[in-house]
Amino acid sequence: MIFPKSMSEYSLASLPFGVLDLPHELLKIIMIHVDDSSIIAIRSTCTFLREESKDRFLALYFTDIEIKMCKKSLQKLLSFSDEPHLVSQIKSLVFAIPVHYYFPHHLDLITEALSGLSQHGKAISFGVASEQENHLDLKLHVGDMMYLLRLLRSRLVEARELMNVPSWKIIIRTRDFRNDSGQFVYWCLIDLRRFIGLEARNITTTQAILVEIHDGCGQPTREINISKKTSRTMQAVCINLNCDVVKPDMSIEALDELEVLSHGATRAALDSLVLKQSTIRKYSLRHVLNRARLENLGLEDVRIRDFDGKNYIPGDWLETFEDLIIYDFFDSLKSCRLTNLFNDDGEVFVEGTWEFTATPGSITVTDAIRTLISKVKYARSLRELASEAHQPA
């Protein structure tokens, strides 16, 4: 039996092959695989199909909820407390913060809604998000978001319901992150840094802080996931973090989201960092290694750039690792995993995966990296000799 891509054009109940006469199990399978955009149309067809598509509908629209900070929406959220089947579907609840938001209105209503949801014992991630992309002052907007998030946390602490929060979510949306954030992301996200630094000491080993930065200019979503390893140590997994290139007007920016991890309270506890699909400045890695004293480092598909005082220029992973070795920045490492590290000009430092974990009595990570550096130098010298040999006399 072949279904059209969209079933919204006509009623399923009136189809000539008698879809309502199909076995119940087959209807369930159809509801699972039908196109997402058709669920609403199917539910409006008849009472029977409305009931059959209920599970799919709840999974689509009640798993990750983003709710506006207005009285009508919050009252609707409060009504969910009396619907256990709805609460059971919710995995995360994020409050959308508008551009002009100076103080959290309806705070009592928010507290009542959170308390009602928590009574069901369901683990729900809470957070804040940008309602819009256009911000006159992104720094101020992020500050408003962090202020509300701290209030939400304090209300949950007062109600002794914090243990049912597996993670805090922070979703920042901008039209153009590079331009909206001004000259330094360090200052733009300073309230976010403070929240991460202070909250890192409070979260349990089952909780996490999830940050997403959505860039409206087409850049991939930046992601930072911070979680506890032990009661005293944390790990961070970062994806699509970037230092910026020169702007079209030739002014220089030094945006590097690794600064988000540099808050004093954070760096003291951060002992594991994994960085993926990112472009960073040469000295950012040195900065994090120096301040955090990492024990575990992972770099996957990461490019390095240098700065000559006026422009960003391609960096060299070989020079970067040599520099880190000289100043003993690898001495605290117990394990290191490097995957596909290339320079902007295509020069290879690691192709595939290089991994080393120190064990008692074995060589250290620093010694292993020294050996890797020697191999890279040797391979490059062979390529240079081969290139010279093929050049005409």
N, C-alpha and C positions, 0 to 999 in steps of 0.2 A: 504494500500500500504506500503510495507516494503522496506526501502532503506538500502544498505550496509553501514558499518561504514565509509568507505572511498569511495568517488566518483571520486578520482583522477585516477582510473585505466582505465576508459573509458569515452567517451563523453556522457553527459546527453542528448544531442540533438539526439543521435543515439540509445537511449534506445528503446526496442521494444514496450513499452507501450505508447510511444508518449508523453513525459513529457511536450513538448512545447504546446501540445493541452490542457493541464490542465487549469482550470479557473485561471485567474490572481490572485485572492485572495488566492488561494491554493498555488500558486507558491511563493507568498510573505511569507506565513507561513513556507514553506519548507526552504526558504532562512534564515529565523530567527533561525530555529532549526538545520540546517545542521552543521556538525562538523567544528570547526574553521580552522583546518588544510586543509580543502577541499575548502575553499573560493577561493583561488588563482586558483586552478584547474578549478573550475566552471566558473570563469571569463574568462578563456582562451578558453572556449568551443565555445561560439558564442556571437555575439553582443547583442542579446536579453537577455541572461542570465547574461551577463556582466552588463547590465543596471539594471536588477532585483536584483542583489546582491550588488548594489552600496552602499546602506545604511548600510548593514552589513559590507562591506569592510571598509567604512569610520569609522564606530564605532570601528572596531578592530584595525586599524592602524593609526588613526588620532586623537584619544581621548587623549592619554598620549604619547607624543612624547619625545624621548631622542635622541638628535642630537650631532654628533661629531663636535669637534672644528676644522674643516678644511674648506677651501674655497669652495669646491664643495658642501658640505652639507649645508653650510650657504647660498650659492646662491640659492639652492633648497628651503630652508626655506623662503628666500626673495620672491621667485616666488609665494608662497602661498598667499601673500598679494593680488594678483590679482584674487584669487579664493575664493569668499565669502562662497561658499558651503563647502570648506575645512576648512576655519577659523571657521565656525560655529560649527564644530565638536571638535575643540581643547579645552581641559580642562586644560592641563598642558604642559609646555614646559621646558625641563631640558637639560642643556648643559653638555655633558660628558667630564670630565677633564682627560687627560692622565697622566701617571706617571711623565713624564718629561715635565713640563709645567711651565715655569718661568715667562712668561708675556702673557697676552691675545692677541694673534694675531687676526687680522681681526676685531678689536674692532669697527671700523666704519661700517663694514658690519653687525655686530651683532646689533648695534644701529639702523641701517636702517631697518633691519628685524623686530625688536621689535616695531619700530614706525609704520611700515606698518601693522603689526598685530593689534596694538592698535587702528588704525583708524576705525576698524569695530565695536568698542564699546563692544567687547566680553570680558567677564571676564576670564582671563587666569592666572593660577598659574605659576610662574617662579621659576627656581632653578638650582642647580648644582648637579652633580653625579660623582662618580668615574667611569672612563671608564673601568678600570681593577681592579683586586683584589690584584695583587702583587705590594707592595710598599717597596722601600728601606728605606723610612722615612715617616711613616704615619703622623706624626706631620706636616712635611713640606707639604705633599699633602693636608691635611685638611686646612692648611694656604692658599695654592693656591686657593682652592675652595672658601674659605670665601672672599678672595681678589676679585675674579671675581664676586661673588654675590654682594659685596658692589658696584662694578663698574656698574653692571646691574641696581641696585637700583638707583644709582646717575643719570644714563642716563634717567631712567624713570621719575625721579623727574624733571629733566631739561625739559623733554618733556611734563610735566604735565599729565602724563598718569599712575600715581601710583595707583589711586583709582580703576582701573580695575584689580588689582592684589589681589585676595582673599587670597593667601598664598604664602609663600616662602618655597621651598622644598630643603632639603639637604639629599642626599643619599650617604652614605659612604659604600664602599665595601672593605673587606679585606679577605685575605686567612684564617687568624686566629687572631681575634681581640685581644685575650689575649696576644699572643706573639708579634704581629706587633706593639702594642701600647706601648711596653716597660714596665717599672715598674708601672707607674701611668697614668691612663686614664686622670687624672686632667691635666697633661702637654700635653698629646697627643692631647686633644681636647680643648686646651686653646683658640685657635682662634675661635672655635665654641662657646665657653662660652662668649667670648667678643662680638661676633655678636649677640647672643641671648640677652645679657645684654643691649647692646646699641640699638638694633633694637626693643626691647620690649617697649622702650619709644616712638618709632616712629610709630609702627603699629596702625592702627585704630581698632575699635571694630569689624570690619568685616573681618579683616585679621588674619592670623595665621602663625606660624612657625612650619613646619613639618620636623622632623629629623628621618631618618631611618639608622640603622647600620646593614648591611648585613654581617654575619659572615660565611665565606666559610668553616669553620670546622664543620658545621652542627648545630650550635646554632640557636635558633629562632631569627627572626629579632627584634632588639631592636627598639622601637618606642617612640618618644617624641613629643607631640603635645601641643604647647603653643599658647594660644589665649587670647585676651583681654576680661575681663568681663565688666569693665567700663573704663573710660578714664584714671584711675589711678591704676587699679588692673588687674592682670592676673590670668589665671588658666592653670595648666599643667596636662596632662594625659599621664602617662608613662607606657609602656608595655614591659615586658621581660628585665627589667634592672637587672644587676647581679653584685654582688661582686664575686671575683674569689676564687676558692679553691686552694690548694697548687699545684704548677706545678709538673710534673713528676720528675724533677731534684731536688725537695724539696726546691727550692727557693720560696720566698713568694711574692705574689702580692696583692695589695690592690685596685683592680679595682672596682670602684663603680660609675656608670654613674649618680648617683644623684649629683655628683660634678658639672655636667653640669649646674645645676640650682643654683649654689652657687655664681655666679658673683654678685658683689655689686649692680649694677643697676637692676638686675633681682630680687634678693631676697627682695628688698625693695617693689616691686610691687606684688610679687607672694602671693596671699592670698588663693588659692585653689589648692590642690594637690590630684590627684587620681593615685594610683600605683596598677598595675595589673600583675599577673603571674610573679612575680619577687623574687629574693633572695638578700637581702640587709644586710649590717652590722648593728649591734645594734646601733652604735653611728651615723650612717648616718641620721637616722630619727631624732635623737636629734639635729643634726647639722642643718637640714632643718627647723625644728620647731623653733629652737632658732633664726636663722637668718631671716627667712621669716615672722615669726609671723602669721602663717596660721589661717584663719577663718574657712576653710572647709577642712577636711581630709577624704580620702577614701582609704582603703586598701582591696584588693581583691586577694585571693590566693597568699599571700606573705609569704615567709619564712624569718626567721631572723637568722643571724649567728654572733658569737662572735669571738674574736681573742685573743689568749693567749700569744702572743709575738712570737710564732713560727708557729702555725698552726691555720686554721679556725676550730672552734668547733661549734656544734649545739647551737643555742641561744634559749632562753626561752621568749616567748611573755609576759608571766606573769611578769617576772623580768624586761623586757623592759618597760612595761607600768607602773610598780611601780616606776622605775627610772624616767620616764618622769613626773609622778605625783609629786614626791618629789621635783624636780627642777622647778615645775610650767610651764612646756613646753606646757601644754594643756590650759593654762588660756585664750589665745586669741581665742580659738576655739568656733565657734557658732554651728557647726554641725560636726558629725563624723559618718562614715558608715564603718563597718568592716564585711568582708565576708570571711569565711573559712580560718581562721588563725591557722596554725599548726606549730609545731616545726619539725625539721629534724627527730626527733625520733618518730614522730607521735602523740606527746602530743597535745591535743586540747586546744586552747584558745577560739576561737569562731567557732562554727559549724553552717552553715547557715549564716544568716545575722543579725547583731546587729546594730541598727541605732538610733541616738538621735539628735534632733535639739532643741536648747534652745529657749524658748519663754519668753517674759517679765513676771516676777513673778514666773517662774518655776526654778527648780534647774539648775545649770550650766552643761556644758559638762564634766568638771572636776569631779563634784560630781557624774554624771551618770557613768563615767568610774570607779570611786572608787567603786561604787556599783557592777559594772561588775566584777572588780577584786575580790571583796569579794565572789561573787557567784562562780567564777572559783576556788578560794582557797577552798571553802566549798565542791565543787564537787570533787576536787582532794583528799581532806582528806577522803571523803566517799569511794572513790575508793581504797585508801591506806588501810583503815580499812577493807574493803571487801577482799582485797588481803591477808592481814595478817590473817584474819579469816579462809581462805582456806588453809593456809600453815600448814603442819603437825607439831605436837608438838615436 
